[in-house]
């Protein structure tokens, strides 16, 4: 059932960003009383709302169209604070009488724990507490989907960095020193690090097949079979994991940087042995997420220490600990076989996909579902055999990261389409056009493609979103090779390594198909509360709308969008955001490109309800308020044998064309241009939308040519930004965007989730361009210099 949303009371302090505080929250937890008299007399309206497109036309309100509505790009409400340093990120938080927490982590990927001696740490002056698994007050295990991860390892560690003990002390330095004094007697065991071997031995979190037709009897004129590998990528958020747990009368207040407050609450409360109503979670400022903050990190540990000491406890990872303390993108090994007829049309596809989930489940089950259902991409094929596993190993745990299972398979199926094009002598775009799904066609799961025809399809032909996007590149020429280039424009040019003699130009395409929102029957919903009242002198006595949701602002601009929706639907200029916390009903996770769709839909529905009430009410008689829960259309789980089922809410397409220069003698790559065409349904905030496409593309570029967590027998070897490389502004080329708006009538305002698809398509496009420049097959990402120089054709 949806969590009830409590009406924000007059004591709530409206803020643009997180505003930690103790007194109001403490009073609410202590007294257990409603926040206002109205709460005591009437329960919030929780009518569930289904998607409606809506025009955004001003229906009621002040009689004028306010600025900063849907379709415009107003300045973000938190932008000034972030620029001038006043914004409180989680790592900036401080409270009176605060202790610091630190975690002792296992140096071994797999070992038995014979004993733990905390005496020396406890004897250190200034140390307030040292806790182990024996001190966990409630359930020992937690997890996003499966509760299999121990709060603290009780008798065995299963990956390097697994938490074993936690310490609270007067300073961070002292807490770290105390953790070093905890003695753990380990019996080191041989780790299982090969995902293929683990899957073959039955050590996996999920196996998902997809079967249609019979690939073994389907004849093909051309067959291409290759193996592909994707390395382990890190989300690399600049803000480290951090938060503060504050004891209050009757419970705890947790200020956390997370992607899903209510999921955290559901996992934390049982482990602390507390009723959920005794915990209040408030969103702290988030310095990037990309999936890394879906799993718990500091939450339970700092709460345990705060409960034991009776004092606020702050925990903040350093960079090395951050690499060990959050999940990563699943590395993958994939074998694909594509068969096509002489005209290049697909006849069958076979795929074997093994994703390394690491030691604990996290979101591996859902990632496997995505990888299997999207394994062939947006292409028509009658015969399919896909087998996908999420293996359990002693490597670092892997979970959510932008693209969520679609990135790995996209690299493989797009590489296969290029290989078929090469074998048949076809243009890379043409082979994709010939196989593109159109309206009424089916994905390999049997789900019908419900693309909405914008009256641009040729007469008598169903509209194909992919063909439409591919054709738009006709009017966007590839950048020419300039004559007399400055050497700084060449790969490695700033090091004066070349004057162009070994540099070759290449062009490649990549297509990504990504599901939007949660899939496979998950009860995905979001809640929003809106209160409209007459403002005070600071608002000129005009109406003010107060918005209360639990949606995480992770940098995508969702706070801004909520205000835009309220201005559009209510016709008011003044919109105030209340702090995101668990006093609002769940908004779900800021992941899966879903918040604009889901919480945007909830805010829109709540505003519509307030607007209707406003028709017959005068704000001078008191505030008007409404709470609405928004749900998308129902989905179904994939069949465990055939993989069939209407498992996805919405699908989004993005196409990249990459132009690269490669120094084939030194193996250096410079991405010269990235051109992107993406269908976004409806651009609600054009500037923020472009930022999401740029950001997703940058992460795809990172995976293509530089980003990888290197492990050796389960141990991470490059846990720093010195050794784990991410693209900088000097690595990102100019981007040319073509935003296509084929509205989805089932989605609010017709929008289509846009943050993830560019991450899928940019990686294969860049690698295809490198292949074009070098003539090398390149079946692994990231592509490294040695891949371009060893065995290079003469």
Secondary structure as GFF3:
##gff-version 3
##sequence-region A 1 794
A	DSSP	alpha_helix	23	31	.	.	.	ID=ss1
A	DSSP	alpha_helix	37	41	.	.	.	ID=ss2
A	DSSP	beta_strand	48	50	.	.	.	ID=ss3
A	DSSP	alpha_helix	79	84	.	.	.	ID=ss4
A	DSSP	three_ten_helix	90	92	.	.	.	ID=ss5
A	DSSP	beta_strand	99	105	.	.	.	ID=ss6
A	DSSP	beta_strand	111	117	.	.	.	ID=ss7
A	DSSP	alpha_helix	119	122	.	.	.	ID=ss8
A	DSSP	beta_strand	127	131	.	.	.	ID=ss9
A	DSSP	three_ten_helix	133	135	.	.	.	ID=ss10
A	DSSP	beta_strand	141	142	.	.	.	ID=ss11
A	DSSP	beta_strand	149	150	.	.	.	ID=ss12
A	DSSP	beta_strand	156	157	.	.	.	ID=ss13
A	DSSP	beta_strand	163	169	.	.	.	ID=ss14
A	DSSP	alpha_helix	172	181	.	.	.	ID=ss15
A	DSSP	beta_strand	183	188	.	.	.	ID=ss16
A	DSSP	alpha_helix	195	200	.	.	.	ID=ss17
A	DSSP	beta_strand	204	212	.	.	.	ID=ss18
A	DSSP	three_ten_helix	215	217	.	.	.	ID=ss19
A	DSSP	beta_strand	222	230	.	.	.	ID=ss20
A	DSSP	beta_strand	242	248	.	.	.	ID=ss21
A	DSSP	beta_strand	251	256	.	.	.	ID=ss22
A	DSSP	alpha_helix	261	272	.	.	.	ID=ss23
A	DSSP	three_ten_helix	276	278	.	.	.	ID=ss24
A	DSSP	beta_strand	279	283	.	.	.	ID=ss25
A	DSSP	alpha_helix	299	309	.	.	.	ID=ss26
A	DSSP	beta_strand	313	316	.	.	.	ID=ss27
A	DSSP	alpha_helix	319	325	.	.	.	ID=ss28
A	DSSP	beta_strand	332	340	.	.	.	ID=ss29
A	DSSP	beta_strand	346	356	.	.	.	ID=ss30
A	DSSP	alpha_helix	364	373	.	.	.	ID=ss31
A	DSSP	beta_strand	383	391	.	.	.	ID=ss32
A	DSSP	alpha_helix	406	424	.	.	.	ID=ss33
A	DSSP	alpha_helix	428	435	.	.	.	ID=ss34
A	DSSP	alpha_helix	465	471	.	.	.	ID=ss35
A	DSSP	three_ten_helix	472	475	.	.	.	ID=ss36
A	DSSP	three_ten_helix	487	489	.	.	.	ID=ss37
A	DSSP	three_ten_helix	493	495	.	.	.	ID=ss38
A	DSSP	beta_strand	503	516	.	.	.	ID=ss39
A	DSSP	beta_strand	525	534	.	.	.	ID=ss40
A	DSSP	three_ten_helix	537	539	.	.	.	ID=ss41
A	DSSP	beta_strand	543	548	.	.	.	ID=ss42
A	DSSP	alpha_helix	558	570	.	.	.	ID=ss43
A	DSSP	beta_strand	574	577	.	.	.	ID=ss44
A	DSSP	alpha_helix	595	615	.	.	.	ID=ss45
A	DSSP	three_ten_helix	619	621	.	.	.	ID=ss46
A	DSSP	beta_strand	624	631	.	.	.	ID=ss47
A	DSSP	beta_strand	650	663	.	.	.	ID=ss48
A	DSSP	beta_strand	668	679	.	.	.	ID=ss49
A	DSSP	alpha_helix	686	705	.	.	.	ID=ss50
A	DSSP	beta_strand	711	712	.	.	.	ID=ss51
A	DSSP	beta_strand	715	716	.	.	.	ID=ss52
A	DSSP	beta_strand	734	740	.	.	.	ID=ss53
A	DSSP	three_ten_helix	748	750	.	.	.	ID=ss54
A	DSSP	alpha_helix	757	774	.	.	.	ID=ss55
A	DSSP	beta_strand	780	781	.	.	.	ID=ss56
A	DSSP	alpha_helix	785	789	.	.	.	ID=ss57
###
